[in-house]
Amino acid sequence: DSNVAYVNYNEVLTQNNPLMKNAEQQFNEYQAQLKKEYEPKLANADDQTKAQLQQEMAAKLQQKQVQLMSAVQKQVADAAKSVANLKGIDIVVSQDAVLYGGQDITKQVITKMDKEAGKSAQASQNSGSASGN
């Protein structure tokens, strides 16, 4: 048995991943909110001010995207760590870094993330009367 495992990040992030869908939804909502906020300012602005406002919007959108993706990447890392601990694996790397060998734990990481997403969805539904979360 190998003490090194790898995860295919692309597969984890594209398997209809609820975390990615949630991040995408949050991003789209933020984008719509920004658009509403900036449209009145843009309507009456001269060209120079419009360019400045559009740059400002783009920077805010990029910052939001980085924030959302960092959260998703942390959840992938947490799931990989959890799977690795269960399997007695010391090192987990991205599949891109593997030339030969290692154990593929991608499917287990996806399963773990799906379970966690299910738990957090259930917890948010039950949080109406729950406390301490």
Salt bridges, closest charged atoms under 4 A:
GLU11 OE2 - LYS107 NZ 2.46
GLU37 OE2 - LYS60 NZ 3.97
ASP78 OD2 - LYS74 NZ 2.82
GLU116 OE2 - LYS112 NZ 3.23
GLU116 OE2 - LYS119 NZ 3.64
